[in-house]
Amino acid sequence: MKKSYIFPIIISFFCVYLWSVISSEEPVIRGDGNEYYLMTESFLNHGSPELLNQDILSAKAKSERDSFTIPYIDNKTISGYYESRDGKEYSYHFFSYSLTVLPFKLISEAFGLNDVKSFYLANVFFLVMAVSVIALGKNSFSIKISLMLMAIFGPGVFYVDWTHPEVLTYSLLFMGVSFYFSGGRRIFYLLFALASFQNPPVILFSSSILFIDLLRAYKDKKYATTFQSIAITGASLIPSVFYLYHYGSPNLIAREGFSDIANISFERVFGLFFSPASGLIIYNSALLLAFIICITLAVICRKNLTYNMAMIFGILIAVCAGATTHNWNSGMDNIIRYAVWIYPLICMFIISVSARYCVHISLFNAIVFVLSTSFVTNLNYVYFNSLSQFIIDKMPRLLAVDYETFCENTAHQDGYIEFNGINSYPCLALDSSNNVRVIYTNMPSFRRFISQESNYSYNDRLNEIVDEQLQKDEFSYIYLPKNVMKRTRYSWNGSDLPSLVGRSNHSGEMLSNGIEGFVTYGPYIKLQPGKYQATIEYTCNGSSDCGYWDIVAGSDGVLHKGSIINASQGKITSKFELLDGQQDKPVEIRTNYNNLDSKLVIKRISIKILD
């Protein structure tokens, strides 16, 4: 078979895979997708990214027609939009991605497709275009096949069903890398400038290379091409000019406090690469290993040293710039979103240093990627995935996770620190046997927790370990051996649980409100396989039963069910068991009110661990 035949075969299989993904997915607006969706709707209605009332009304009509939800659409102030100096409303995310989706929105309208899938179609087009541009480029066969495999078996494919610009940025960067190696310097700078419209830190990487180009141009007295590259790179300032004109600030995200240099930390920078909870290492560990080896080779061999060092520096400052964000552990698909646009930069560096072995590296990366998708499960950004849980079980000191991600994964709550305050509660990671293995806290918070908490048992070794590892007022991680501290139960006040027909009181209870339905449901907790006992404390005042209770394990349905009988100090207990394979099923204990002649009060619900 001729080598040229390989490219269309790869692209065909890639298209089939991507189409299967977007065909099987229920249309959902994820992340900041409400802004991108509304901006596309604005462009469709009046050719401008400005948000008008007609855009909100038409978006609502389409969401009802196609059965999808637009977050914050009913809020008085829509999240992500701010009033400009001339009284107009624009999103604090730039509109270039929404503009590129517009043709696909027109296609969706013409063929009667679900409106959200216009974003999916656009993302598929961007990825296929990137792989096709690489295949049709002027690079050698080895570089072409390497870039194609790296792009296909990389984090960008996870975001094809997101209403988000990660795939666009990913595709533009891979096309830019292809032109870099084929000598198309100006196109390389243009594509990186376009990518920076949505993810500004990538321009720091291309600017690092541009700086070396400028030094060489000065040395060789050949300025024309370099000055053109500088002008092209300057296009990256277009979003800043837009926001400066409308808001008097070049960066609306920073102005509103969602980005700050103080947020940069070693844990974030290191974690983007090596965090088992959200980093590149989850699926692209082979490529990261090659990256580390190539850094060493670049220093030792010194071939093309200036450009290779510029790439390393560019990757580092781009990661640091991304780490300034306020919400680091934002919604993600498999790995953190910021890693999506760092990945192509790493690929570029590896090929630059090791072009001779890039095919081997890309093949090894593809194999490891496919294997990892089979083994890494429980992919939810507020839960530890199976890889992280394995590390907590076996080697907790290797859990390289920043404290925001750690606390949100242990509390299973987005924005846990922001809403609760880090001083209010230590963050505890449990192994598969409910032993506490890692704690993030300081001494005052920990002492307060121990004095008040009844859901854990512990022995005398705990105080010794805490005194040894924890400074008084400084927050840090504590690592515990097994059987020192163990969770024995979970408990929630009635008012802590979601409700459809209830109202909470100051005593922490949830009261029926004279309407039939679920007074409480949730808490959607994921438990390890084992035996448990659920307890519902309540009062039911009336002539007969107030309703029923049940225990539900996700899609597996009802495990147990019973009546809520008339009682002034009622207590219902029910044992249940979760089997292997049910640890990813969110458990609910629901209370349903269906007797309008009675009054139901849910005081407390708890789950006791029996083994």
Buried (B, 14 or more C-beta within 10 A) or exposed (E): EEEEEBBEEBBEEBBEEBBEBBEEBEBEBBBBBBBBBBBBBBBBBEEBBBBBEEBBEBBEEBBEEBEBEBBBBEEEEBEBBBEBEEEBBBBBBBBBBBBBBBEBBEBBEEEEBBBBBBBBBBBBBBBBBBBBBBBEBEBEEBBBBBBBBBBBBBBBBBBBBBBBBBBBBBBBBBBBBBBBBBEBBBBBBBBBBBBBBBBBBBBBBBBBBBBBBBEEBEEEEEEEEBEEBBEBBEBBBBBBEBBBEBBEEBBBBBBBEBBEEEBBBEBBBBBBBBBBBBBBBBBBBBBBBBBEBBBEBBEEEEEEEEBBBBBBBBBBBBBBBBBBBBBBBBBBBBBBBBBBBBBBBBBBBBBBBBBEBBBEBBBBBBEBBEEBBEEBEBBBBBBBBBBBBBBBBEEBEEBBBBBBBBBBBBBBBBBBBEEEEBEEBBBBBBBBBBBBBBBBBBBEBBBBBBEEEEEBEBEEEBEEBBEEEBEEEEBEBBBBEEEBBBBEBBBBBBBBBEBBBBEBEEEEBBBBBEEBBBBBBBBBEBBBEBEBBBBBBBBBEEEEBBBBBBBBBEEEEEBEEEEBEBBEEBEBEBEBEBEEEBBBBBBBBBBBBBBEEBBBBBBBBBBBBEE
